[in-house]
Structure formats: structure tokens, C-alpha cells
Amino acid sequence: MEKTCPYCNTVTERSEEQRKKLLNRLNRIEGQIRGIKGMLERDAYCPDILTQSAAVNAAVNAFNKELLEAHIHTCVVRDIREGKDEVVDELVETIRKLMK
């Protein structure tokens, strides 16, 4: 299913399998965040909370890597083939944001 971005009018076509996989990752991350919130509400030991926070960071990074890889293989390749070389600058900027 194709979705149009309301801000830039671009689209990304994802297979149902890919969409489901990404949503499952996000659902797990959301659960981890809720778990950390519960730990804080129960006054859990700081290092235990920090360990869970680090796990969330790792999960978000894994999500980002998967999405970035898919973006490069689909959108970036498509745009370069269509002569839209500005997609390379967009990709570089996206990677810079991810590496902060």
C-alpha cells in the first residue's frame, strides 16, 4: 500500500511483510518504554533502569538500520535511476541525523 507524506508529497511503497516487521519492532520498543516507565514509578534501582534504557536505544538503532537499508534499496536506487541525484544529499543528511 502506498502512502503519501503530507509534508513533502513523497511516497514509500512497502510490502505488507515489511510494514508488519517494522510495526512489530516499534511495538516491542513501545513495550520496553512502558516497562521503563513502570520501573521509574516503582523507584527501581537506577542502574537497572539505565540498562533497560540502553536496550531501548539498541532496539531503536536496529529499527533505524532496517528502515535505512530498505530506503536505500528502494527509494534511493529508484531516484538515482530516474536521474534525481539530489537523493544522495538527502541520504547523507539522513545519515548525519542518525549519527548524532
C-alpha positions as CSV (number, residue, x, y, z in Angstrom):
1,M,0.0,0.0,0.0
2,E,1.4,3.4,-1.0
3,K,1.2,6.3,1.5
4,T,1.9,9.9,0.6
5,C,3.8,12.1,3.1
6,P,1.6,15.1,3.8
7,Y,4.7,17.3,4.2
8,C,6.8,16.5,1.1
9,N,4.4,14.6,-1.2
10,T,6.9,11.6,-1.4
11,V,5.8,8.0,-1.0
12,T,7.4,4.8,0.1
13,E,6.0,1.5,-1.1
14,R,6.4,-1.2,1.5
15,S,5.3,-4.8,1.3
16,E,2.8,-5.9,3.9
17,E,5.5,-8.2,5.3
18,Q,8.0,-5.3,5.7
19,R,5.4,-3.0,7.2
20,K,4.4,-5.7,9.7
21,K,8.0,-6.4,10.6
22,L,8.7,-2.7,11.3
23,L,5.5,-2.3,13.2
24,N,6.3,-5.3,15.4
25,R,9.7,-3.8,16.2
26,L,8.1,-0.5,17.2
27,N,5.5,-2.3,19.3
28,R,8.3,-4.1,21.2
29,I,10.1,-0.7,21.7
30,E,6.9,0.8,23.0
31,G,6.6,-2.1,25.4
32,Q,10.1,-1.5,26.6
33,I,9.4,2.2,27.2
34,R,6.3,1.3,29.2
35,G,8.4,-1.1,31.2
36,I,11.0,1.7,32.0
37,K,8.2,4.0,33.0
38,G,6.9,1.3,35.4
39,M,10.3,0.9,36.8
40,L,10.6,4.6,37.5
41,E,7.2,4.7,39.1
42,R,8.3,1.8,41.4
43,D,11.5,3.6,42.2
44,A,13.7,0.8,40.7
45,Y,17.4,0.9,41.1
46,C,19.0,3.5,38.7
47,P,21.4,1.0,37.1
48,D,18.6,-1.3,36.3
49,I,16.6,1.5,34.6
50,L,19.7,2.6,32.7
51,T,20.3,-1.0,31.5
52,Q,16.7,-1.1,30.1
53,S,17.2,2.4,28.6
54,A,20.3,1.1,26.8
55,A,18.3,-1.8,25.5
56,V,15.7,0.6,24.1
57,N,18.5,2.6,22.3
58,A,19.8,-0.6,20.8
59,A,16.3,-1.5,19.6
60,V,15.7,1.9,18.1
61,N,19.1,1.7,16.3
62,A,18.1,-1.8,14.9
63,F,14.8,-0.3,13.7
64,N,16.7,2.6,12.1
65,K,19.2,0.3,10.3
66,E,16.4,-1.8,8.9
67,L,14.5,1.2,7.7
68,L,17.6,2.9,6.2
69,E,18.6,-0.3,4.4
70,A,15.1,-0.6,2.9
71,H,15.2,3.1,1.9
72,I,18.5,2.7,0.1
73,H,17.4,-0.4,-1.7
74,T,14.1,1.1,-2.8
75,C,13.7,4.9,-2.8
76,V,17.4,5.9,-3.3
77,V,18.0,3.4,-6.1
78,R,14.7,4.4,-7.8
79,D,15.5,8.1,-7.6
80,I,19.1,7.7,-8.9
81,R,17.8,5.6,-11.8
82,E,15.4,8.4,-12.6
83,G,18.2,10.9,-12.6
84,K,17.3,12.5,-9.2
85,D,20.8,12.8,-7.9
86,E,19.7,15.1,-5.1
87,V,18.5,12.0,-3.3
88,V,22.2,11.4,-2.4
89,D,22.3,14.7,-0.5
90,E,19.1,13.8,1.3
91,L,20.6,10.4,2.2
92,V,23.8,11.9,3.6
93,E,21.7,14.3,5.7
94,T,19.6,11.5,7.0
95,I,22.7,9.5,8.0
96,R,24.1,12.6,9.7
97,K,20.9,12.9,11.8
98,L,21.1,9.2,12.7
99,M,24.7,9.5,13.8
100,K,24.1,12.3,16.3
